């Protein structure tokens, strides 16, 4: 017999009754039933109930066992009494009577329990992540992640893509976040960077003549943490294709992503029709470029109904250029109590409040109520109702000003309204391509023009488009949103050096700066670059959605804290003086 086990803790069934077996694992919990000790023995695969009574030759040793001790037992498989069968366990028809016991690894008192899923402080869970990972929910998430990655690889190979690895130590590149810099020992005073993404390398792979590339790529960004983003590193499905247009990329990646959600979505509905929404429309309708389309609410511009109206706040706002009034319809939300709750929600978001109208039946006529309705009068109120397609028992909420000042709050209010009124279809994955991103944006304080998204994107219209107003230029850039999260970001690339130089010139980068920052890519483009494009899908975020988790740390094996600290291994750590001398570095004291 094997030194540690003849079966796993998920193997045994009624067919094994009468056999002598050897199991090894962790003591999940111990139950004392008056002289009979029951132990749930757990390993990676499952749980088997083992027991010892006073007749067992090792009963005294079994009495000493505590939670999370690692043990090996030999024993006889017995059938449980029919009334004691546990249908929740695959091994629930049998139990093992212990005849021999060996303690392989005793455990100290636990800083957090493994049995059950109690809510423990995150710092404790991360400092003892190896214990946290033994818990059923987190263990299942890690297995889900592994299976998702395996499925991604199989699907990409089946779609004709080839996997290549790109360097981890590289040069700094402007990708929209801070680099992690790595000092060079051989070149004192100079630094490598950990790649924010394999952007330049995957484009060079296309220039090198390979046609369909993919990689499960680690990416490193020194970012402020969020619930849906790691503050240090993440993994993405990175892909690139040659001789393609935007539609070709969409056609290649949709079967992969859709198939993943169908395979691992636990029966939830997976949309197969992925609408394309222009970036400007996404902001107008949903207040965000990653809308949750499970929520049917779509905002509308109702400025004309408030212009020169009796509602002075909005009427005065509309006298300023670039302002508008936007309505958030709230079907079934037509009660003063609900309207007051949403007004309080807006105040919690930092706004003075959120105006509203609610409609009710008054003698067979649908009439508006609330302060706004009183101020603008029944005719304008009725026009708003008709535009929004609302009726008795419904409401609408209003925000005004320059859109960039209120869109983020409007987006959160739309989500809150959908949740409170149970309009959002929870058991569904709803996808949308967000397209036609602006190439450039203007700093409101300095007036400086800079790239708004990926600087390597091809402008729609090519060189001709760059001759006009930069703020009117749209790029072949696209994101895929799902349930309010950005899952994919990509673009058709700018593969023409002349267009690239002009695009960067508009953003204030002279040709010499482009040559300095992107020397390898510019040089490559001068020797026959094919049209190419691709995208990257966030694996951590995909798994988070599939696992129905709200925090990305629940699907990462060893995550950092919100402050980008590794409480288990103690990173970041202070370097030794010898390390600093080797690198030619000195730690300067922080001012203040």
For each residue, the residues with C-beta under 8 A, 3 or more apart:
1: 6 22 74
2: 5 6 22
3:
4: 22 24 72 104
5: 2 8 22 23 24 72
6: 1 2 21 22 23
7: 11 12 16 21 22 23
8: 5 11 23 43 44 45 46
9: 23 25 41 42 43 45 46 47 48 91
10: 43 45 46 47 48 90 91
11: 7 8 16 45 91
12: 7 16 21 48 77 91 94 96
13: 16 90 91 93 94
14: 17 79 93 94
15:
16: 7 11 12 13 19 21 77 94
17: 14 77 78 79 94
18: 76 77
19: 16 76 77
20: 74 75 76 77 99
21: 6 7 12 16 74 75 76 77 96
22: 1 2 4 5 6 7 72 73 74
23: 5 6 7 8 9 41 43 48 50 72 73 75 96
24: 4 5 43 70 71 72 73 104
25: 9 41 42 43 70 71
26: 41 42 43 68 69 70 71 114 134
27: 30 39 40 41 42 65 66 67 68 69 70 71
28: 39 40 41 42 47 67 114 115
29: 39 40 67 115
30: 27 37 38 39 65 66 67
31: 37 38 39
32: 36 37 38
33: 36 37 38
34:
35: 53 54
36: 32 33 51 52 53
37: 30 31 32 33 51 52 53 59 62 63
38: 30 31 32 33 49 50 51 95
39: 27 28 29 30 31 49 50 51 52 62 65
40: 27 28 29 47 48 49
41: 9 23 25 26 27 28 47 48 49 50 71 73 96
42: 9 25 26 27 28 46 47 134
43: 8 9 10 23 24 25 26 46
44: 8 139
45: 8 9 10 11
46: 8 9 10 42 43 89 90 91
47: 9 10 28 40 41 42 89 91
48: 9 10 12 23 40 41 91 94 95 96
49: 38 39 40 41 80 86 89 91 92 94 95 96
50: 23 38 39 41 73 75 95 96 97 98
51: 36 37 38 39 95 96 97 98
52: 36 37 39 56 58 59 62 97 98
53: 35 36 37 56 59
54: 35 59
55: 59
56: 52 53 59 62 97 98 99
57: 99 100
58: 52 61 62 98 99 100 101
59: 37 52 53 54 55 56 62 63
60: 63 64
61: 58 64 65 101 103
62: 37 39 52 56 58 59 65 98 101
63: 37 59 60
64: 60 61
65: 27 30 39 61 62 69 71 103
66: 27 30 69 106 107
67: 27 28 29 30 107 110 113 114 115
68: 26 27 107 110 114 131 134
69: 26 27 65 66 103 105 106 107
70: 24 25 26 27 103 104 105 106 107
71: 24 25 26 27 41 65 101 102 103 104
72: 4 5 22 23 24 101 102 104
73: 22 23 24 41 50 96 98 100 101 102
74: 1 20 21 22 98 99 100 101
75: 20 21 23 50 96 97 98 99 100
76: 18 19 20 21 96 97 99
77: 12 16 17 18 19 20 21 94 95 96
78: 17 94 95 96 97
79: 14 17 93 94
80: 49 84 85 86 92 93 94 95
81: 84 85
82: 85
83:
84: 80 81
85: 80 81 82 92 93
86: 49 80 89 92
87: 92
88: 92
89: 46 47 49 86 92
90: 10 13 46
91: 9 10 11 12 13 46 47 48 49 94
92: 49 80 85 86 87 88 89
93: 13 14 79 80 85
94: 12 13 14 16 17 48 49 77 78 79 80 91
95: 38 48 49 50 51 77 78 80
96: 12 21 23 41 48 49 50 51 73 75 76 77 78
97: 50 51 52 56 75 76 78
98: 50 51 52 56 58 62 73 74 75 101
99: 20 56 57 58 74 75 76
100: 57 58 73 74 75
101: 58 61 62 71 72 73 74 98
102: 71 72 73
103: 61 65 69 70 71 106
104: 4 24 70 71 72
105: 69 70
106: 66 69 70 103
107: 66 67 68 69 70 110
108:
109:
110: 67 68 107 113 114 131
111: 124 127 128 131
112: 118 120 124 125 128 131 132
113: 67 110 116 118
114: 26 28 67 68 110 131 134 135
115: 28 29 67
116: 113 135
117: 135 136 137
118: 112 113
119:
120: 112 124 125
121: 124 125
122: 125 126 553 561
123: 126 127 561 567
124: 111 112 120 121 127 128
125: 112 120 121 122 128 129 132
126: 122 123 129 132 553 559 561 566 567 568
127: 111 123 124 567 568
128: 111 112 124 125 131 132 568
129: 125 126 132 133 557 558 568
130: 133 134 568
131: 68 110 111 112 114 128 134 135
132: 112 125 126 128 129 135 138
133: 129 130 138 139 142 557
134: 26 42 68 114 130 131 139
135: 114 116 117 131 132 138 139
136: 117 139 140
137: 117 140 141
138: 132 133 135 141 142 554
139: 44 133 134 135 136 142 143
140: 136 137 143 144 547
141: 137 138 144 145 543 547 549 554 555
142: 133 138 139 145 146 555 557
143: 139 140 146 147
144: 140 141 147 148 264 543 546 547 555
145: 141 142 148 149 539 543 555 557
146: 142 143 149 150
147: 143 144 150 151 264
148: 144 145 151 152 260 264 539 542 543 546
149: 145 146 152 153 216 235 539
150: 146 147 153 154
151: 147 148 154 155 259 260 263 264
152: 148 149 155 156 216 237 256 260 539
153: 149 150 156 157 163 216
154: 150 151 157 158
155: 151 152 158 159 255 256 259 260
156: 152 153 159 161 163 214 237 239 256
157: 153 154 160 161 162 163
158: 154 155
159: 155 156 212 252 255 256
160: 157 212
161: 156 157 212 213 214 239
162: 157 210 212 213 214
163: 153 156 157 213 214 215 216
164: 205 210 213 215
165: 215
166: 195 198 201 202 205 215 217
167: 170 195 201
168: 194 195 218
169: 182 192 194
170: 167 173 192 193 194 195 201
171: 192 193
172: 179 181 191 193
173: 170 179 193 195 196 199 200 517 518
174: 455 517
175: 196 197 199 221
176: 196 453 454
177: 196 221 222 223
178: 221 222 223
179: 172 173 193 194 196 220 221 222
180: 193 194 220 221 222 232
181: 172 191 192 193
182: 169 191 192 193 194
183: 190 191 192 583 584 585
184: 187 188 190 191 192 583
185: 188 582 583
186:
187: 184 190
188: 184 185 583 584
189: 584
190: 183 184 187
191: 172 181 182 183 184
192: 169 170 171 181 182 183 184
193: 170 171 172 173 179 180 181 182 196
194: 168 169 170 179 180 182 220 233
195: 166 167 168 170 173 198 199 201 217 219 220
196: 173 175 176 177 179 193 199 219 220 221
197: 175 217 219 236 238 536
198: 166 195 201 202 215 217 219 238
199: 173 175 195 196 202 203 456
200: 173 203 204 518 520 521
201: 166 167 170 195 198 204 205
202: 166 198 199 205 206 213 215 238 239 240 534
203: 199 200 206 207 240 456 493 495 521 524 532
204: 200 201 207 208 520 521 524
205: 164 166 201 202 208 210 213 240
206: 202 203 210 211 213 240 241 242 529 530 532
207: 203 204 495 524 525 527 528 529 530
208: 204 205
209:
210: 162 164 205 206 213 242
211: 206 241 242 243
212: 159 160 161 162 239 240 241 242 252
213: 161 162 163 164 202 205 206 210 238 239 240 241 534
214: 156 161 162 163 237 238 239 240
215: 163 164 165 166 198 202 237 238 239
216: 149 152 153 163 235 236 237 238 539
217: 166 195 197 198 235 236 237 238 536
218: 168 233 234 235
219: 195 196 197 198 233 234 235 236
220: 179 180 194 195 196 232 233
221: 175 177 178 179 180 196 232 233 234
222: 177 178 179 180 231 232 564
223: 177 178 229 231 232
224: 231
225: 229 230 231 560 562 563 564
226: 229
227: 550 551 552
228: 485 541 544 551 552
229: 223 225 226 234 552
230: 225 233 234 540 552 553 556 559 560
231: 222 223 224 225 560 562 563 564
232: 180 220 221 222 223 560 564
233: 194 218 219 220 221 230
234: 218 219 221 229 230 538 539 540
235: 149 216 217 218 219 538 539 540
236: 197 216 217 219 536 537 538 539
237: 152 156 214 215 216 217 256 536 537 539
238: 197 198 202 213 214 215 216 217 534 536
239: 156 161 202 212 213 214 215 252 253 534 535 536
240: 202 203 205 206 212 213 214 532 533 534
241: 206 211 212 213 244 248 249 252 532 533 534
242: 206 210 211 212 530 531 532
243: 211 530 531 532
244: 241 248 249 252 492 531 532 533
245: 248 249 492 531 533
246: 249 250 435 476 478 492 533
247: 250 251
248: 241 244 245 251 252 533
249: 241 244 245 246 252 253 478 490 492 533 534 535
250: 246 247 253 254 274 433 478
251: 247 248 254
252: 159 212 239 241 244 248 249 255 256
253: 239 249 250 256 257 480 488 535 537
254: 250 251 257 258 274
255: 155 159 252 258 259
256: 152 155 156 159 237 252 253 259 260
257: 253 254 260 261 431 480 487 488 537 542
258: 254 255 261 262 270 272 431
259: 151 155 255 256 262 263
260: 148 151 152 155 256 257 263 264 542 546
261: 257 258 264 265 268 270 429 545 546
262: 258 259 265 270
263: 151 259 260
264: 144 147 148 151 260 261 546
265: 261 262 268 270 429 546
266: 546
267: 427
268: 261 265 427 428 429
269: 425 427 428 429
270: 258 261 262 265 428 429
271: 274 293 428 429 430 431
272: 258
273:
274: 250 254 271 431 432 433 480
275: 293 432 433
276: 432 433 434 435
277: 281 282 285 291 432 433 434 435
278: 281 282 434 435 436
279: 282 283 289 434 435 436 437 438
280: 283 284 436
281: 277 278 284 285
282: 277 278 279 285 286 288 289 291 432 434
283: 279 280 286 287 288 289 403 407
284: 280 281 299 301 326 403
285: 277 281 282 291 298 299 300
286: 282 283 291 292 298 299 411 414
287: 283 299 407 408 409 410 411 412 414
288: 282 283 291 407 408 411 484
289: 279 282 283 434 437 479 481 486
290: 434 479 481 484 485 486
291: 277 282 285 286 288 411 432 481 484
292: 286 295 415 418 424 430 481 483 484
293: 271 275 430 431 432 481
294: 418 424 425 426 428 430 483
295: 292 414 415 418 423 424
296: 418 423
297: 328 329 330 331 414 417 418 423
298: 285 286 329
299: 284 285 286 287 326 327 328 329 410 414
300: 285 326 327 329 387 388
301: 284 324 325 326 327
302: 305 306 325 326 327 384 387 388 398
303: 306 307 318 323 324 325
304: 307
305: 302 309 325 376 380 383 384 387
306: 302 303 309 311 314 315 318 325 376 380 400
307: 303 304 315 318
308: 315
309: 305 306 314 315 375 376 377 380
310: 315 375 376 377
311: 306 314 315 355 372 375 376
312: 315 316 375
313: 316 317 355 400
314: 306 309 311 317 318 325 355 398 400
315: 306 307 308 309 310 311 312 318 319
316: 312 313 319
317: 313 314 320 323 325 400 401
318: 303 306 307 314 315 323 324 325 400
319: 315 316
320: 317 323 402
321:
322: 402
323: 303 317 318 320 400 401 402
324: 301 303 318 400 403
325: 301 302 303 305 306 314 317 318 398 399 400
326: 284 299 300 301 302 398 399 400 403 406 410
327: 299 300 301 302 384 388 396 397 398
328: 297 299 396 397 398 399 410 413 414 417
329: 297 298 299 300 388 389 390 394 395 396
330: 297 333 334 338 342 394 395 396 397 417 421
331: 297 390 394 421 423
332: 393 394 421 423
333: 330 338 339 342 358 394 395 417 420 421
334: 330 338 358 359 360 392 393 394 395
335: 338 339 358 395
336: 339 340 358 369 370
337: 340 341
338: 330 333 334 335 341 342 395 420 421
339: 333 335 336 342 343 356 358 370 395 397
340: 336 337 343 344
341: 337 338 344 345 420
342: 330 333 338 339 345 346 354 356 397 413 416 417 420
343: 339 340 346 347 353 354 356
344: 340 341 347 348
345: 341 342 348 349 354 413 416
346: 342 343 349 351 352 353 354 399 409 413
347: 343 344 350 351 352 353
348: 344 345
349: 345 346 409 412 413
350: 347 409
351: 346 347 354 399 406 409
352: 346 347
353: 343 346 347
354: 342 343 345 346 351 397 398 399 413
355: 311 313 314 370 371 372 397 398 399
356: 339 342 343 370 372 395 396 397 398
357: 368 369 370 372 373 381 384 385 395 396 398
358: 333 334 335 336 339 368 369 370 394 395 396
359: 334 366 367 368 369 385 390 391 392 393 394 395
360: 334 366 367 369 392 393
361: 364 365 366 367 392
362: 365 366 367
363:
364: 361
365: 361 362
366: 359 360 361 362 385 391 392
367: 359 360 361 362 378 381
368: 357 358 359 373 378 381 382 384 385
369: 336 357 358 359 360 373
370: 336 339 355 356 357 358 373 374
371: 355 374 375
372: 311 355 356 357 375 376 381 398
373: 357 368 369 370 376 377 378 381
374: 370 371
375: 309 310 311 312 371 372
376: 305 306 309 310 311 372 373 380 381
377: 309 310 373 380 381
378: 367 368 373 381 382
379: 382 383
380: 305 306 309 376 377 383 384
381: 357 367 368 372 373 376 377 378 384 385
382: 368 378 379 385 386
383: 305 379 380 386 387
384: 302 305 327 357 368 380 381 387 388 396
385: 357 359 366 368 381 382 388 390 391 394 396
386: 382 383 389
387: 300 302 305 383 384
388: 300 302 327 329 384 385 396
389: 329 386
390: 329 331 359 385 394 395 396
391: 359 366 385 394
392: 334 359 360 361 366
393: 332 334 359 360
394: 329 330 331 332 333 334 358 359 385 390 391
395: 329 330 333 334 335 338 339 356 357 358 359 390
396: 327 328 329 330 356 357 358 384 385 388 390
397: 327 328 330 339 342 354 355 356 413 417
398: 302 314 325 326 327 328 354 355 356 357 372
399: 325 326 328 346 351 354 355 406 409 410 413
400: 306 313 314 317 318 323 324 325 326 406
401: 317 323 405 406
402: 320 322 323 405 406
403: 283 284 324 326 406 407
404: 407
405: 401 402
406: 326 351 399 400 401 402 403 409 410
407: 283 287 288 403 404 410 411
408: 287 288 411 412
409: 287 346 349 350 351 399 406 412 413
410: 287 299 326 328 399 406 407 413 414
411: 286 287 288 291 407 408 414 415
412: 287 349 408 409 415 416
413: 328 342 345 346 349 354 397 399 409 410 416 417
414: 286 287 295 297 299 328 410 411 417 418
415: 292 295 411 412 418 419 424 484
416: 342 345 412 413 419 420
417: 297 328 330 333 342 397 413 414 420 421 423
418: 292 294 295 296 297 414 415 421 423 424
419: 415 416 422 424
420: 333 338 341 342 416 417
421: 330 331 332 333 338 417 418
422: 419
423: 295 296 297 331 332 417 418
424: 292 294 295 415 418 419
425: 269 294 428 430
426: 294
427: 267 268 269
428: 268 269 270 271 294 425 483
429: 261 265 268 269 270 271 482 483 545
430: 271 292 293 294 425 482 483
431: 257 258 271 274 293 480 481 482 487
432: 274 275 276 277 282 291 293 480 481 482
433: 250 274 275 276 277 478 479 480
434: 276 277 278 279 282 289 290 437 478 479 480 481
435: 246 276 277 278 279 477 478
436: 278 279 280 460 474 475
437: 279 289 434 452 453 457 474 475 477 478 479
438: 279 441 452 453 471 473 474 475
439: 451 452 453 457 459 470 473 474 475 477 503
440: 449 450 451 452 470 471 473 506 507
441: 438 449 450 451 452 471
442: 447 448 449 471
443: 446 447 448 450
444: 447
445:
446: 443
447: 442 443 444
448: 442 443 508
449: 440 441 442 470 471 506 507 508
450: 440 441 443 507 508
451: 439 440 441 454 455 507
452: 437 438 439 440 441
453: 176 437 438 439 457 475 477 491
454: 176 451 457 475 477 489 491
455: 174 451 503 504 507
456: 199 203 491 493 494 500
457: 437 439 453 454 475 476 477 491 492 493 494
458: 462 475 476 491 492 493 494 495 499 533
459: 439 462 465 466 473 474 475 476 494 499 503
460: 436 465 473 474 475 476
461: 464 465 473
462: 458 459 465 466 496 499
463: 466 467 496 498 499 502
464: 461 467
465: 459 460 461 462 468 473 474
466: 459 462 463 470 473 499 502 503 506
467: 463 464
468: 465 472 473
469: 472 473
470: 439 440 449 466 473 506
471: 438 440 441 442 449
472: 468 469
473: 438 439 440 459 460 461 465 466 468 469 470
474: 436 437 438 439 459 460 465
475: 436 437 438 439 453 454 457 458 459 460 491
476: 246 457 458 459 460 491 492 533
477: 435 437 439 453 454 457 489 490 491
478: 246 249 250 433 434 435 437 488 489 490 491 535
479: 289 290 433 434 437 486 488 489 490
480: 253 257 274 431 432 433 434 486 487 488 489 535 537
481: 289 290 291 292 293 431 432 434 484 485 486 487
482: 429 430 431 432 485 487 545
483: 292 294 428 429 430 545
484: 288 290 291 292 415 481
485: 228 290 481 482 541 544 545
486: 289 290 479 480 481 489 538 541
487: 257 431 480 481 482 537 538 541 542 545
488: 253 257 478 479 480 535 536 537 538
489: 454 477 478 479 480 486 535 536
490: 249 477 478 479 533 534 535 536
491: 453 454 456 457 458 475 476 477 478 533 534 535
492: 244 245 246 249 457 458 476 531 532 533
493: 203 456 457 458 531 532 533 534
494: 456 457 458 459 499 500 503
495: 203 207 458 525 529 530 531 532
496: 462 463 499 500 525 529
497: 500 501 522 525 526
498: 463 501 502
499: 458 459 462 463 466 494 496 502 503
500: 456 494 496 497 503 504 514 522 525
501: 497 498 504 505 511 514
502: 463 466 498 499 505 506
503: 439 455 459 466 494 499 500 506 507
504: 455 500 501 507 509 511 513 514
505: 501 502 508 509 510 511
506: 440 449 466 470 502 503
507: 440 449 450 451 455 503 504
508: 448 449 450 505
509: 504 505 513 514 517
510: 505 513 514
511: 501 504 505 514 515
512: 515 516
513: 504 509 510 516 517
514: 500 501 504 509 510 511 517 518 522
515: 511 512 518 519 522
516: 512 513 519
517: 173 174 509 513 514
518: 173 200 514 515 521 522
519: 515 516 522 523
520: 200 204 523 524
521: 200 203 204 518 524 525
522: 497 500 514 515 518 519 525 526
523: 519 520 526 527
524: 203 204 207 520 521 527 529
525: 207 495 496 497 500 521 522 529
526: 497 522 523
527: 207 523 524
528: 207
529: 206 207 495 496 524 525 532
530: 206 207 242 243 495
531: 242 243 244 245 492 493 495
532: 203 206 240 241 242 243 244 492 493 495 529
533: 240 241 244 245 246 248 249 458 476 490 491 492 493
534: 202 213 238 239 240 241 249 490 491 493
535: 239 249 253 478 480 488 489 490 491
536: 197 217 236 237 238 239 488 489 490
537: 236 237 253 257 480 487 488 542
538: 234 235 236 486 487 488 541 542
539: 145 148 149 152 216 234 235 236 237 542 543
540: 230 234 235 543 544 552 555 556
541: 228 485 486 487 538 544 545 552
542: 148 257 260 487 537 538 539 545 546
543: 141 144 145 148 539 540 546 547 555
544: 228 485 540 541 547 549 550 551 552 554 555
545: 261 429 482 483 485 487 541 542 548
546: 144 148 260 261 264 265 266 542 543
547: 140 141 144 543 544 554 555
548: 545
549: 141 544 552 554 555
550: 227 544 554
551: 227 228 544 554
552: 227 228 229 230 540 541 544 549 555 556 559
553: 122 126 230 556 559
554: 138 141 544 547 549 550 551
555: 141 142 144 145 540 543 544 547 549 552
556: 230 540 552 553 559
557: 129 133 142 145
558: 129 566 568
559: 126 230 552 553 556
560: 225 230 231 232 563 564 565 566
561: 122 123 126 564 565 566 567
562: 225 231
563: 225 231 560
564: 222 225 231 232 560 561 572
565: 560 561 571 572
566: 126 558 560 561 569 570 571 572
567: 123 126 127 561 570
568: 126 127 128 129 130 558
569: 566
570: 566 567 573
571: 565 566
572: 564 565 566
573: 570
574:
575: 579 580 585 587
576: 579 580
577: 580 581
578: 581 582
579: 575 576 582 583
580: 575 576 577 583 585 586 587
581: 577 578 584
582: 185 578 579
583: 183 184 185 188 579 580
584: 183 188 189 581
585: 183 575 580
586: 580
587: 575 580
588:
589:
590:
591:
592:
